[in-house]
């Protein structure tokens, strides 16, 4: 006899996708702050080795922050590391004081 758990396929949880969705989101909140801190901590991997979707999500989030007038220090305060910020700015072709 099958149980209900055996009949329903387990939903695949992709933590990288959750991270990307949080960064792509325009809403600020605890989930976005945690995602920024997680992305900022990924300095042990060279930027080109990060998944392209994650790099795109980081660039999108940082670009929105730049468009809203945030300075470099303010972007670092939200959780990004200097290395991740520098790479994203380089990819975006932008600079910030």
URUR-V820682 format. One line per field, one symbol per residue. ss: DSSP state (a for helix, b for strand, c for the rest). phi: phi as a letter, one per 20 degrees, with the letter a starting at -180 (. if undefined). psi: psi as a letter, one per 40 degrees, with the letter a starting at -180 (. if undefined). Layout:
ss = ???
phi = ???
psi = ???
This chain:
ss = cccaaaacccccccaaaaaaaaaacccccaaaaaaaaaaacaaaccaaaccaaaaaaaaaaaaaaaaccccaaaaaaccccaaaaaaaaaaaccccc
phi = .eeffffeffffddfffffffffffeeerfffffffffffeeefdggfefgfffffffffffgffffenfegffffffpfefffffffffffmccbf
psi = hiiddddhihhhhhddddddddddiehiadddddddddddefeehideeiiddddddddddddddddeeiiddddddeeiiddddddddddefiii.
